[in-house]
Amino acid sequence: MGNSIAVAQDAMAGHDMSAMGGSADTSLPQICLTDAGKQAASAMPSMPMGHSVNVSEGNMALMAGMDQMNKDMMAGTMVSDIDVAFVCGMIPHHQAAIDMANAELKYGDDEWAKAMAQKVIAAQEQEIADMRAWLEQQK
């Protein structure tokens, strides 16, 4: 499995992933950006990429935000308050689900999978809004 990830990462190298979906606000709330979290996110190495395998645009779109998601999750979970850390870590996780669902809508063919993607987007957007509102109350 690790080799499959490395192969996919190699295939993504040099590609501009910004047009592959994503939402307007992928940043973590300020409360999630403790000093320890910032250090963890900046210390987390980016995954190496090369040009050895031909992967479809759809597959690249599914994987596009994983590196950033991992960094943001690491930063969010470093908050000392475990409840806040949990919620901060879940925001980028949910955002990655939205990004993947958008990739399915753009590149997928199966109607069931597209309907599932729509449900994922609606549910995850609402949950992110709920989490952000809860975090605002924790300040």
N, CA, C and O atoms as a MOPAC input file, in Angstrom:
PM7 MOZYME 1SCF
protein

 N      0.82000 1    -1.18900 1     0.00000 1
 C      0.00000 1     0.00000 1     0.00000 1
 C      0.86600 1     1.25500 1     0.00000 1
 O      0.58300 1     2.19800 1    -0.73900 1
 N      1.92500 1     1.27900 1     0.82500 1
 C      2.80600 1     2.42700 1     0.87200 1
 C      3.39700 1     2.72500 1    -0.49500 1
 O      3.56800 1     3.88500 1    -0.86800 1
 N      3.71100 1     1.65900 1    -1.24500 1
 C      4.25400 1     1.85000 1    -2.57800 1
 C      3.21900 1     2.48600 1    -3.49400 1
 O      3.57700 1     3.32200 1    -4.32400 1
 N      1.94900 1     2.11700 1    -3.37100 1
 C      0.89300 1     2.71400 1    -4.18300 1
 C      0.78400 1     4.20400 1    -3.92400 1
 O      0.59300 1     4.99100 1    -4.85100 1
 N      0.90400 1     4.58700 1    -2.66700 1
 C      0.84100 1     6.00700 1    -2.32000 1
 C      2.02700 1     6.73600 1    -2.93100 1
 O      1.87000 1     7.81900 1    -3.49500 1
 N      3.21000 1     6.14700 1    -2.81900 1
 C      4.40100 1     6.77800 1    -3.38400 1
 C      4.28100 1     6.92300 1    -4.89300 1
 O      4.67400 1     7.94900 1    -5.44800 1
 N      3.74500 1     5.91300 1    -5.55900 1
 C      3.57000 1     5.96200 1    -7.00700 1
 C      2.59300 1     7.07300 1    -7.37700 1
 O      2.82900 1     7.82700 1    -8.32100 1
 N      1.50100 1     7.17100 1    -6.63300 1
 C      0.51400 1     8.21700 1    -6.90400 1
 C      1.10300 1     9.59800 1    -6.66400 1
 O      0.85600 1    10.53100 1    -7.42800 1
 N      1.88300 1     9.72100 1    -5.59700 1
 C      2.51400 1    11.00900 1    -5.30800 1
 C      3.49200 1    11.38600 1    -6.40900 1
 O      3.56300 1    12.54600 1    -6.81500 1
 N      4.24200 1    10.41000 1    -6.89000 1
 C      5.16800 1    10.66800 1    -7.98600 1
 C      4.41800 1    11.18400 1    -9.21000 1
 O      4.88700 1    12.09100 1    -9.89700 1
 N      3.26700 1    10.60700 1    -9.47400 1
 C      2.49300 1    10.99100 1   -10.64700 1
 C      1.93100 1    12.40300 1   -10.53000 1
 O      1.67700 1    13.05300 1   -11.54400 1
 N      1.73800 1    12.87300 1    -9.32800 1
 C      1.15500 1    14.19300 1    -9.10500 1
 C      2.18200 1    15.31200 1    -9.19500 1
 O      1.80400 1    16.48100 1    -9.28000 1
 N      3.43900 1    14.99400 1    -9.18000 1
 C      4.49000 1    16.02000 1    -9.14200 1
 C      4.37000 1    16.97500 1   -10.31400 1
 O      4.10500 1    16.57300 1   -11.44700 1
 N      4.56900 1    18.22900 1   -10.01800 1
 C      4.58000 1    19.24000 1   -11.05500 1
 C      3.21600 1    19.65800 1   -11.55900 1
 O      3.12400 1    20.52000 1   -12.43300 1
 N      2.16500 1    19.07800 1   -11.03900 1
 C      0.81900 1    19.43100 1   -11.47200 1
 C      0.25100 1    20.50600 1   -10.55900 1
 O      0.40400 1    20.43100 1    -9.34000 1
 N     -0.39600 1    21.49500 1   -11.13500 1
 C     -1.07100 1    22.52600 1   -10.35700 1
 C     -2.39300 1    21.94800 1    -9.88700 1
 O     -3.29100 1    21.70700 1   -10.69400 1
 N     -2.51600 1    21.72700 1    -8.60000 1
 C     -3.69500 1    21.07700 1    -8.05000 1
 C     -4.76400 1    22.07900 1    -7.62000 1
 O     -5.82800 1    21.66800 1    -7.15600 1
 N     -4.51700 1    23.36500 1    -7.75700 1
 C     -5.44300 1    24.36500 1    -7.25100 1
 C     -6.77900 1    24.35300 1    -7.97500 1
 O     -7.78400 1    24.77900 1    -7.40500 1
 N     -6.81800 1    23.88300 1    -9.19900 1
 C     -8.06500 1    23.88400 1    -9.95000 1
 C     -8.84700 1    22.59400 1    -9.77600 1
 O     -9.85900 1    22.39300 1   -10.44800 1
 N     -8.40500 1    21.73000 1    -8.90000 1
 C     -9.01000 1    20.41900 1    -8.74700 1
 C    -10.11400 1    20.38500 1    -7.70500 1
 O    -10.44600 1    19.31000 1    -7.20400 1
 N    -10.67200 1    21.48800 1    -7.37700 1
 C    -11.73000 1    21.48200 1    -6.37700 1
 C    -11.24600 1    22.17000 1    -5.13700 1
 O    -10.22300 1    22.85500 1    -5.16100 1
 N    -11.95200 1    22.00400 1    -4.07100 1
 C    -11.58200 1    22.67200 1    -2.83500 1
 C    -12.59200 1    23.74000 1    -2.52100 1
 O    -13.39800 1    24.12300 1    -3.36900 1
 N    -12.54800 1    24.21000 1    -1.32000 1
 C    -13.54300 1    25.18300 1    -0.92100 1
 C    -12.89900 1    26.52100 1    -0.68500 1
 O    -11.67800 1    26.66500 1    -0.74000 1
 N    -13.73300 1    27.49500 1    -0.42100 1
 C    -13.26200 1    28.85800 1    -0.23600 1
 C    -12.43400 1    29.00700 1     1.03000 1
 O    -11.47200 1    29.77600 1     1.03700 1
 N    -12.77300 1    28.30300 1     2.09600 1
 C    -12.08000 1    28.50300 1     3.36200 1
 C    -11.54400 1    27.18400 1     3.88100 1
 O    -12.26700 1    26.42600 1     4.52700 1
 N    -10.28600 1    26.90900 1     3.60100 1
 C     -9.67000 1    25.67300 1     4.07200 1
 C     -8.75800 1    25.91400 1     5.25800 1
 O     -8.15400 1    24.97500 1     5.77700 1
 N     -8.64900 1    27.15900 1     5.69300 1
 C     -7.74100 1    27.47100 1     6.79200 1
 C     -8.33700 1    27.06900 1     8.13100 1
 O     -9.55400 1    27.01300 1     8.30500 1
 N     -7.44800 1    26.79200 1     9.06600 1
 C     -7.88300 1    26.47400 1    10.41700 1
 C     -8.21800 1    27.75900 1    11.15700 1
 O     -7.58800 1    28.78800 1    10.91500 1
 N     -9.19700 1    27.71800 1    12.05300 1
 C     -9.46800 1    28.88000 1    12.90200 1
 C     -8.24100 1    29.20100 1    13.75900 1
 O     -7.43800 1    28.31300 1    14.04600 1
 N     -8.09400 1    30.44400 1    14.16200 1
 C     -6.93300 1    30.89300 1    14.93000 1
 C     -6.73200 1    30.05800 1    16.19400 1
 O     -5.59500 1    29.77100 1    16.56700 1
 N     -7.81500 1    29.66800 1    16.85200 1
 C     -7.70800 1    28.89700 1    18.09300 1
 C     -6.96000 1    27.58400 1    17.86700 1
 O     -6.37500 1    27.03300 1    18.80000 1
 N     -6.97600 1    27.08500 1    16.63900 1
 C     -6.31800 1    25.81800 1    16.31200 1
 C     -4.82400 1    25.98400 1    16.05600 1
 O     -4.10000 1    24.99400 1    15.95100 1
 N     -4.36900 1    27.20100 1    15.95700 1
 C     -2.98600 1    27.45400 1    15.56600 1
 C     -2.12300 1    27.83100 1    16.75800 1
 O     -1.59700 1    28.94100 1    16.83100 1
 N     -1.98300 1    26.90700 1    17.68200 1
 C     -1.10000 1    27.12600 1    18.82100 1
 C      0.33600 1    27.08500 1    18.34700 1
 O      0.61000 1    26.65800 1    17.22500 1
 N      1.25000 1    27.52000 1    19.18300 1
 C      2.66400 1    27.45200 1    18.81500 1
 C      3.08900 1    26.01700 1    18.52100 1
 O      3.80400 1    25.76800 1    17.55000 1
 N      2.65300 1    25.07400 1    19.35100 1
 C      3.02100 1    23.67000 1    19.13100 1
 C      2.43700 1    23.16800 1    17.82000 1
 O      3.09800 1    22.43800 1    17.08000 1
 N      1.20600 1    23.55600 1    17.53200 1
 C      0.57100 1    23.13100 1    16.29200 1
 C      1.26800 1    23.69200 1    15.07400 1
 O      1.44200 1    22.98900 1    14.07800 1
 N      1.67200 1    24.95900 1    15.13900 1
 C      2.40100 1    25.57000 1    14.02400 1
 C      3.72100 1    24.84900 1    13.80200 1
 O      4.11900 1    24.60500 1    12.66300 1
 N      4.39600 1    24.50900 1    14.89200 1
 C      5.67100 1    23.80300 1    14.77200 1
 C      5.46300 1    22.42200 1    14.17000 1
 O      6.24300 1    21.98700 1    13.32200 1
 N      4.41700 1    21.73300 1    14.60300 1
 C      4.15400 1    20.38900 1    14.08200 1
 C      3.84300 1    20.44500 1    12.59400 1
 O      4.32200 1    19.61000 1    11.82700 1
 N      3.04500 1    21.42000 1    12.18200 1
 C      2.67900 1    21.51900 1    10.77200 1
 C      3.87900 1    21.86300 1     9.91100 1
 O      4.03500 1    21.31900 1     8.81700 1
 N      4.72900 1    22.75800 1    10.39100 1
 C      5.88200 1    23.13800 1     9.58200 1
 C      6.95200 1    22.05400 1     9.58600 1
 O      7.75100 1    21.97300 1     8.65300 1
 N      6.97900 1    21.22700 1    10.61700 1
 C      7.97900 1    20.16200 1    10.69900 1
 C      7.57900 1    18.93900 1     9.89200 1
 O      8.43300 1    18.12600 1     9.53800 1
 N      6.29000 1    18.79600 1     9.59600 1
 C      5.82500 1    17.63400 1     8.85900 1
 C      6.32700 1    17.71900 1     7.42000 1
 O      6.00900 1    18.67300 1     6.71000 1
 N      7.10500 1    16.73300 1     6.98800 1
 C      7.68400 1    16.81500 1     5.64600 1
 C      6.62800 1    16.67000 1     4.56300 1
 O      5.65500 1    15.93200 1     4.72000 1
 N      6.82800 1    17.37600 1     3.47500 1
 C      5.97500 1    17.19200 1     2.31000 1
 C      6.35000 1    15.87000 1     1.67700 1
 O      7.48700 1    15.41200 1     1.79200 1
 N      5.39500 1    15.26700 1     1.01400 1
 C      5.65000 1    13.98500 1     0.39400 1
 C      6.37400 1    14.19500 1    -0.93600 1
 O      5.98300 1    15.04700 1    -1.73300 1
 N      7.43100 1    13.41500 1    -1.17100 1
 C      8.19800 1    13.58600 1    -2.40400 1
 C      7.37800 1    13.20600 1    -3.63200 1
 O      6.55600 1    12.29100 1    -3.58500 1
 N      7.61100 1    13.91300 1    -4.72000 1
 C      6.86300 1    13.64000 1    -5.93600 1
 C      7.80400 1    13.61400 1    -7.12800 1
 O      8.79100 1    14.35000 1    -7.16000 1
 N      7.50600 1    12.78000 1    -8.09500 1
 C      8.26900 1    12.68700 1    -9.32700 1
 C      7.32100 1    12.51300 1   -10.49500 1
 O      6.14700 1    12.86500 1   -10.37900 1
 N      7.78600 1    11.98400 1   -11.61700 1
 C      6.94600 1    11.87700 1   -12.81200 1
 C      6.89800 1    10.45900 1   -13.36300 1
 O      6.84000 1    10.30000 1   -14.58300 1
 N      6.91900 1     9.43200 1   -12.54100 1
 C      7.11600 1     8.08700 1   -13.06200 1
 C      5.85800 1     7.36200 1   -13.52200 1
 O      5.97500 1     6.39100 1   -14.27000 1
 N      4.67100 1     7.77600 1   -13.12000 1
 C      3.46300 1     7.02000 1   -13.43200 1
 C      2.40900 1     7.95200 1   -14.00900 1
 O      2.33200 1     9.12200 1   -13.63300 1
 N      1.60200 1     7.43400 1   -14.91800 1
 C      0.52200 1     8.21200 1   -15.50500 1
 C     -0.75600 1     7.96900 1   -14.70500 1
 O     -1.33600 1     6.88500 1   -14.76900 1
 N     -1.19000 1     8.97300 1   -13.95700 1
 C     -2.39700 1     8.88100 1   -13.14100 1
 C     -3.40400 1     9.86800 1   -13.70600 1
 O     -3.03100 1    10.96000 1   -14.13500 1
 N     -4.67700 1     9.49400 1   -13.70800 1
 C     -5.70200 1    10.35300 1   -14.28700 1
 C     -5.89200 1    11.64300 1   -13.48600 1
 O     -5.52800 1    11.71700 1   -12.31300 1
 N     -6.46300 1    12.64800 1   -14.13400 1
 C     -6.77700 1    13.89600 1   -13.44200 1
 C     -7.72800 1    13.64000 1   -12.28400 1
 O     -7.61800 1    14.27300 1   -11.23300 1
 N     -8.65300 1    12.72200 1   -12.47100 1
 C     -9.58700 1    12.38600 1   -11.40200 1
 C     -8.87500 1    11.84600 1   -10.17400 1
 O     -9.18200 1    12.24200 1    -9.05000 1
 N     -7.92200 1    10.94000 1   -10.38600 1
 C     -7.15300 1    10.41400 1    -9.25700 1
 C     -6.31800 1    11.49900 1    -8.60100 1
 O     -6.21100 1    11.55200 1    -7.37600 1
 N     -5.72700 1    12.36400 1    -9.41400 1
 C     -4.94000 1    13.46300 1    -8.85000 1
 C     -5.82600 1    14.39200 1    -8.02900 1
 O     -5.41000 1    14.88400 1    -6.98000 1
 N     -7.04000 1    14.63300 1    -8.50200 1
 C     -7.96200 1    15.49200 1    -7.76000 1
 C     -8.34000 1    14.86500 1    -6.42000 1
 O     -8.48300 1    15.57000 1    -5.42100 1
 N     -8.50000 1    13.54800 1    -6.39600 1
 C     -8.81900 1    12.87300 1    -5.13700 1
 C     -7.69200 1    13.02300 1    -4.12300 1
 O     -7.94700 1    13.11200 1    -2.92200 1
 N     -6.45900 1    13.05100 1    -4.59300 1
 C     -5.29600 1    13.10200 1    -3.70400 1
 C     -4.77400 1    14.51500 1    -3.44500 1
 O     -3.91100 1    14.70400 1    -2.58800 1
 N     -5.27900 1    15.49800 1    -4.16500 1
 C     -4.69000 1    16.84000 1    -4.17800 1
 C     -4.49000 1    17.45600 1    -2.80200 1
 O     -3.43500 1    18.03500 1    -2.54400 1
 N     -5.44600 1    17.35200 1    -1.93500 1
 C     -5.34400 1    18.05700 1    -0.66400 1
 C     -4.81500 1    17.24800 1     0.49500 1
 O     -4.79300 1    17.73900 1     1.62400 1
 N     -4.39100 1    16.03500 1     0.25400 1
 C     -3.99400 1    15.17300 1     1.37100 1
 C     -2.79100 1    15.69800 1     2.14500 1
 O     -2.77800 1    15.62600 1     3.37400 1
 N     -1.79500 1    16.21700 1     1.46600 1
 C     -0.60500 1    16.72400 1     2.14700 1
 C     -0.98200 1    17.87700 1     3.07600 1
 O     -0.57600 1    17.90900 1     4.23800 1
 N     -1.76200 1    18.82400 1     2.55100 1
 C     -2.18500 1    19.95600 1     3.38000 1
 C     -3.09800 1    19.48700 1     4.50700 1
 O     -2.99100 1    19.97500 1     5.63200 1
 N     -3.99900 1    18.54100 1     4.21700 1
 C     -4.88400 1    18.02900 1     5.25500 1
 C     -4.06900 1    17.44700 1     6.40200 1
 O     -4.35300 1    17.71400 1     7.57000 1
 N     -3.06000 1    16.65300 1     6.07000 1
 C     -2.24500 1    16.03800 1     7.12000 1
 C     -1.53700 1    17.09000 1     7.96200 1
 O     -1.48600 1    16.96900 1     9.18600 1
 N     -0.99100 1    18.12100 1     7.32300 1
 C     -0.33200 1    19.19600 1     8.06600 1
 C     -1.32400 1    19.92600 1     8.96300 1
 O     -1.03300 1    20.19300 1    10.12900 1
 N     -2.50000 1    20.24900 1     8.41800 1
 C     -3.50500 1    20.97200 1     9.19900 1
 C     -4.04700 1    20.12100 1    10.34500 1
 O     -4.29400 1    20.63400 1    11.43600 1
 N     -4.23200 1    18.83200 1    10.10200 1
 C     -4.69200 1    17.95700 1    11.18100 1
 C     -3.65100 1    17.88800 1    12.28700 1
 O     -3.99600 1    17.94100 1    13.46800 1
 N     -2.38000 1    17.77100 1    11.91800 1
 C     -1.30700 1    17.72400 1    12.90500 1
 C     -1.29400 1    19.00900 1    13.72500 1
 O     -1.19400 1    18.96500 1    14.95100 1
 N     -1.39400 1    20.14100 1    13.05700 1
 C     -1.39500 1    21.42800 1    13.76500 1
 C     -2.58900 1    21.51800 1    14.70800 1
 O     -2.44300 1    21.91700 1    15.86300 1
 N     -3.75500 1    21.15100 1    14.22200 1
 C     -4.96600 1    21.26000 1    15.02900 1
 C     -4.96600 1    20.37700 1    16.25100 1
 O     -5.47800 1    20.76800 1    17.30000 1
 N     -4.40300 1    19.19500 1    16.13400 1
 C     -4.43600 1    18.26000 1    17.25800 1
 C     -3.38000 1    18.55000 1    18.31000 1
 O     -3.32300 1    17.85300 1    19.32300 1
 N     -2.54800 1    19.55000 1    18.10300 1
 C     -1.52400 1    19.91300 1    19.08200 1
 C     -2.02900 1    20.90700 1    20.13000 1
 O     -1.29300 1    21.24800 1    21.05500 1
 N     -3.25800 1    21.37100 1    20.00000 1
 C     -3.83800 1    22.27800 1    20.99100 1
 C     -3.93500 1    21.52500 1    22.31300 1
 O     -4.30700 1    20.35200 1    22.32900 1
 N     -3.60300 1    22.18600 1    23.42400 1
 C     -3.54900 1    21.48900 1    24.71300 1
 C     -4.91400 1    21.01000 1    25.20000 1
 O     -4.99300 1    19.96800 1    25.85000 1
 N     -5.97500 1    21.72800 1    24.91000 1
 C     -7.32400 1    21.31400 1    25.30100 1
 C     -7.76700 1    20.19900 1    24.35100 1
 O     -7.90800 1    20.42800 1    23.15000 1
 N     -7.98500 1    19.00300 1    24.88200 1
 C     -8.28000 1    17.83800 1    24.04700 1
 C     -9.55900 1    18.01400 1    23.24100 1
 O     -9.63700 1    17.55000 1    22.10400 1
 N    -10.55200 1    18.66900 1    23.80400 1
 C    -11.80100 1    18.87900 1    23.07500 1
 C    -11.57900 1    19.79900 1    21.87500 1
 O    -12.04900 1    19.52500 1    20.77100 1
 N    -10.86000 1    20.88700 1    22.11000 1
 C    -10.54400 1    21.82000 1    21.02900 1
 C     -9.64300 1    21.13100 1    20.00500 1
 O     -9.83500 1    21.29900 1    18.80000 1
 N     -8.67300 1    20.36700 1    20.46700 1
 C     -7.76200 1    19.66200 1    19.56200 1
 C     -8.52600 1    18.69800 1    18.65000 1
 O     -8.25600 1    18.62100 1    17.45100 1
 N     -9.47300 1    17.97400 1    19.22400 1
 C    -10.28200 1    17.04800 1    18.42800 1
 C    -11.02200 1    17.79100 1    17.32400 1
 O    -10.97700 1    17.39500 1    16.15900 1
 N    -11.70000 1    18.86700 1    17.69500 1
 C    -12.48400 1    19.61500 1    16.71500 1
 C    -11.57000 1    20.26000 1    15.67200 1
 O    -11.88100 1    20.25800 1    14.48100 1
 N    -10.44800 1    20.80800 1    16.12300 1
 C     -9.49400 1    21.41900 1    15.18500 1
 C     -8.93900 1    20.39200 1    14.19800 1
 O     -8.72500 1    20.71300 1    13.02900 1
 N     -8.70900 1    19.18900 1    14.64800 1
 C     -8.22400 1    18.14000 1    13.75900 1
 C     -9.28200 1    17.65000 1    12.78600 1
 O     -8.96500 1    17.21100 1    11.68100 1
 N    -10.53900 1    17.72500 1    13.20000 1
 C    -11.61500 1    17.24100 1    12.34300 1
 C    -11.94400 1    18.18700 1    11.19500 1
 O    -12.42700 1    17.74100 1    10.15400 1
 N    -11.69400 1    19.48000 1    11.36100 1
 C    -12.03100 1    20.42900 1    10.29400 1
 C    -11.29300 1    20.09800 1     8.99400 1
 O    -11.94400 1    19.97200 1     7.95700 1
 N     -9.96700 1    19.95100 1     9.00300 1
 C     -9.30400 1    19.61200 1     7.73300 1
 C     -9.68000 1    18.21800 1     7.22000 1
 O     -9.67900 1    17.97800 1     6.01200 1
 N     -9.99400 1    17.31800 1     8.12000 1
 C    -10.43300 1    15.98100 1     7.71600 1
 C    -11.74600 1    16.07700 1     6.93500 1
 O    -11.89900 1    15.46300 1     5.87900 1
 N    -12.68400 1    16.85300 1     7.46800 1
 C    -13.96300 1    17.04600 1     6.78500 1
 C    -13.76800 1    17.80000 1     5.46700 1
 O    -14.41400 1    17.48800 1     4.46700 1
 N    -12.87600 1    18.79300 1     5.47200 1
 C    -12.62600 1    19.55000 1     4.24800 1
 C    -12.05700 1    18.64200 1     3.16000 1
 O    -12.40400 1    18.78500 1     1.98700 1
 N    -11.19700 1    17.72000 1     3.54000 1
 C    -10.64800 1    16.78400 1     2.55800 1
 C    -11.75200 1    15.90100 1     1.97900 1
 O    -11.71900 1    15.56200 1     0.79600 1
 N    -12.72700 1    15.52900 1     2.80400 1
 C    -13.86200 1    14.74700 1     2.30200 1
 C    -14.65000 1    15.55800 1     1.27400 1
 O    -15.08500 1    15.02000 1     0.25600 1
 N    -14.83300 1    16.84300 1     1.53800 1
 C    -15.52800 1    17.71800 1     0.58600 1
 C    -14.73600 1    17.81200 1    -0.71500 1
 O    -15.30200 1    17.71700 1    -1.80400 1
 N    -13.43800 1    17.99600 1    -0.59200 1
 C    -12.59300 1    18.09800 1    -1.78600 1
 C    -12.65700 1    16.82000 1    -2.62000 1
 O    -12.72300 1    16.87800 1    -3.84800 1
 N    -12.63700 1    15.67200 1    -1.95400 1
 C    -12.73100 1    14.40000 1    -2.67200 1
 C    -14.10400 1    14.24600 1    -3.32000 1
 O    -14.21100 1    13.74900 1    -4.44200 1
 N    -15.14800 1    14.66900 1    -2.61800 1
 C    -16.49700 1    14.59400 1    -3.18100 1
 C    -16.61900 1    15.49100 1    -4.41100 1
 O    -17.26200 1    15.11800 1    -5.39200 1
 N    -16.00700 1    16.66200 1    -4.36000 1
 C    -16.01300 1    17.54500 1    -5.53400 1
 C    -15.28100 1    16.90500 1    -6.70600 1
 O    -15.68700 1    17.06900 1    -7.85700 1
 N    -14.21100 1    16.18100 1    -6.42200 1
 C    -13.49700 1    15.46700 1    -7.48400 1
 C    -14.39000 1    14.39200 1    -8.09500 1
 O    -14.39300 1    14.20100 1    -9.31100 1
 N    -15.14100 1    13.69800 1    -7.26000 1
 C    -16.07600 1    12.68500 1    -7.76600 1
 C    -17.10700 1    13.33400 1    -8.67900 1
 O    -17.40800 1    12.81500 1    -9.75400 1
 N    -17.64700 1    14.46900 1    -8.24800 1
 C    -18.65400 1    15.14800 1    -9.06800 1
 C    -18.07800 1    15.59200 1   -10.41300 1
 O    -18.76500 1    15.53500 1   -11.43300 1
 N    -16.84700 1    16.02600 1   -10.41400 1
 C    -16.22100 1    16.51500 1   -11.64300 1
 C    -15.80600 1    15.37900 1   -12.57500 1
 O    -15.97300 1    15.48200 1   -13.79000 1
 N    -15.27200 1    14.30800 1   -12.02000 1
 C    -14.66600 1    13.26900 1   -12.84800 1
 C    -15.41600 1    11.94000 1   -12.85200 1
 O    -15.18300 1    11.10800 1   -13.72800 1
 N    -16.30300 1    11.72800 1   -11.89600 1
 C    -16.96800 1    10.43700 1   -11.78100 1
 C    -18.07700 1    10.24400 1   -12.80000 1
 O    -18.57800 1    11.20300 1   -13.38700 1
 N    -18.45200 1     8.98400 1   -13.00100 1
 C    -19.49900 1     8.62700 1   -13.95400 1
 C    -20.71100 1     7.98000 1   -13.29300 1
 O    -21.82200 1     8.06700 1   -13.81700 1
 N    -20.51100 1     7.34000 1   -12.16100 1
 C    -21.56000 1     6.55400 1   -11.52700 1
 C    -22.53800 1     7.45400 1   -10.77100 1
 O    -22.12800 1     8.27300 1    -9.94900 1
 N    -23.81100 1     7.29800 1   -11.04900 1
 C    -24.83600 1     8.15000 1   -10.42600 1
 C    -24.92800 1     7.94300 1    -8.91500 1
 O    -25.12900 1     8.90400 1    -8.17200 1
 N    -24.78400 1     6.69500 1    -8.45300 1
 C    -24.83200 1     6.45600 1    -7.00700 1
 C    -23.66900 1     7.17200 1    -6.32400 1
 O    -23.86200 1     7.83500 1    -5.30500 1
 N    -22.46700 1     7.04100 1    -6.87800 1
 C    -21.29100 1     7.68300 1    -6.28700 1
 C    -21.43700 1     9.20300 1    -6.30000 1
 O    -21.03700 1     9.86700 1    -5.34400 1
 N    -21.99800 1     9.75500 1    -7.36300 1
 C    -22.20900 1    11.20100 1    -7.43100 1
 C    -23.24300 1    11.65100 1    -6.39400 1
 O    -23.08000 1    12.69700 1    -5.76600 1
 N    -24.28700 1    10.87200 1    -6.22100 1
 C    -25.29000 1    11.21000 1    -5.20100 1
 C    -24.66500 1    11.14900 1    -3.81000 1
 O    -24.94200 1    12.00100 1    -2.96500 1
 N    -23.82500 1    10.14700 1    -3.57300 1
 C    -23.12300 1    10.04500 1    -2.29200 1
 C    -22.22500 1    11.26300 1    -2.09600 1
 O    -22.15900 1    11.81600 1    -0.99800 1
 N    -21.54000 1    11.68000 1    -3.14700 1
 C    -20.67100 1    12.85700 1    -3.06100 1
 C    -21.47200 1    14.09900 1    -2.66600 1
 O    -21.01700 1    14.89900 1    -1.84900 1
 N    -22.65100 1    14.25700 1    -3.23800 1
 C    -23.51000 1    15.40000 1    -2.87900 1
 C    -23.88500 1    15.35200 1    -1.40100 1
 O    -23.87300 1    16.37600 1    -0.71800 1
 N    -24.21700 1    14.16400 1    -0.91300 1
 C    -24.56500 1    14.00900 1     0.50800 1
 C    -23.36700 1    14.32200 1     1.40100 1
 O    -23.50600 1    14.97400 1     2.43600 1
 N    -22.19700 1    13.85400 1     0.99300 1
 C    -20.97600 1    14.11300 1     1.76300 1
 C    -20.73000 1    15.61500 1     1.85500 1
 O    -20.44400 1    16.13600 1     2.93300 1
 N    -20.84200 1    16.30300 1     0.73500 1
 C    -20.61000 1    17.75100 1     0.72500 1
 C    -21.57400 1    18.45500 1     1.67300 1
 O    -21.15700 1    19.26900 1     2.49600 1
 N    -22.85200 1    18.14500 1     1.55900 1
 C    -23.85000 1    18.80800 1     2.40900 1
 C    -23.59200 1    18.53100 1     3.88800 1
 O    -23.62400 1    19.44800 1     4.71000 1
 N    -23.34000 1    17.28400 1     4.22100 1
 C    -23.13100 1    16.91600 1     5.62900 1
 C    -21.84600 1    17.52000 1     6.18100 1
 O    -21.83700 1    18.07100 1     7.28200 1
 N    -20.76300 1    17.41500 1     5.41800 1
 C    -19.47400 1    17.89500 1     5.91200 1
 C    -19.43200 1    19.41900 1     6.01100 1
 O    -18.83300 1    19.95900 1     6.94200 1
 N    -20.06100 1    20.12100 1     5.06400 1
 C    -20.11200 1    21.58400 1     5.15700 1
 C    -20.85800 1    22.01300 1     6.41500 1
 O    -20.43500 1    22.93700 1     7.10900 1
 N    -21.96900 1    21.34100 1     6.70600 1
 C    -22.72300 1    21.68000 1     7.91400 1
 C    -21.91000 1    21.37500 1     9.16800 1
 O    -21.89600 1    22.16600 1    10.11000 1
 N    -21.23900 1    20.23700 1     9.17900 1
 C    -20.43700 1    19.88000 1    10.34800 1
 C    -19.26300 1    20.84000 1    10.54000 1
 O    -18.92800 1    21.17900 1    11.67500 1
 N    -18.63500 1    21.28100 1     9.45200 1
 C    -17.55600 1    22.26900 1     9.57200 1
 C    -18.10600 1    23.56400 1    10.14900 1
 O    -17.48300 1    24.16500 1    11.02500 1
 N    -19.25900 1    23.99800 1     9.67100 1
 C    -19.87700 1    25.21900 1    10.20700 1
 C    -20.17200 1    25.05500 1    11.69500 1
 O    -19.93400 1    25.97200 1    12.48100 1
 N    -20.68800 1    23.89200 1    12.08100 1
 C    -20.97200 1    23.62400 1    13.49800 1
 C    -19.68700 1    23.64300 1    14.32400 1
 O    -19.65600 1    24.20600 1    15.41800 1
 N    -18.63300 1    23.03100 1    13.80100 1
 C    -17.36400 1    22.99500 1    14.53200 1
 C    -16.77100 1    24.39400 1    14.67900 1
 O    -16.27300 1    24.74500 1    15.74800 1
 N    -16.82100 1    25.18600 1    13.62500 1
 C    -16.30600 1    26.55600 1    13.69700 1
 C    -17.10800 1    27.37800 1    14.70800 1
 O    -16.53300 1    28.16200 1    15.46300 1
 N    -18.41600 1    27.20600 1    14.72500 1
 C    -19.25600 1    27.93100 1    15.68700 1
 C    -18.89800 1    27.51800 1    17.11500 1
 O    -18.80500 1    28.36600 1    18.00200 1
 N    -18.69800 1    26.22500 1    17.33700 1
 C    -18.32600 1    25.74900 1    18.67100 1
 C    -16.97100 1    26.31500 1    19.07700 1
 O    -16.79000 1    26.73600 1    20.22000 1
 N    -16.01700 1    26.32700 1    18.14400 1
 C    -14.69200 1    26.87000 1    18.44600 1
 C    -14.76200 1    28.35300 1    18.80100 1
 O    -14.01800 1    28.82300 1    19.66300 1
 N    -15.64100 1    29.08100 1    18.14700 1
 C    -15.81100 1    30.50600 1    18.47800 1
 C    -16.24100 1    30.68400 1    19.93100 1
 O    -15.86000 1    31.66000 1    20.57800 1
 N    -17.02200 1    29.75500 1    20.43700 1
 C    -17.50100 1    29.83000 1    21.82500 1
 C    -16.40900 1    29.46600 1    22.82400 1
 O    -16.55400 1    29.73100 1    24.01700 1
 N    -15.32600 1    28.86700 1    22.36000 1
 C    -14.27000 1    28.40800 1    23.26400 1
 C    -13.22600 1    29.47500 1    23.55100 1
 O    -12.35700 1    29.27200 1    24.39900 1
 N    -13.29300 1    30.59300 1    22.87200 1
 C    -12.28100 1    31.64800 1    23.04200 1
 C    -12.38100 1    32.30400 1    24.39500 1
 O    -11.60600 1    33.20900 1    24.70200 1

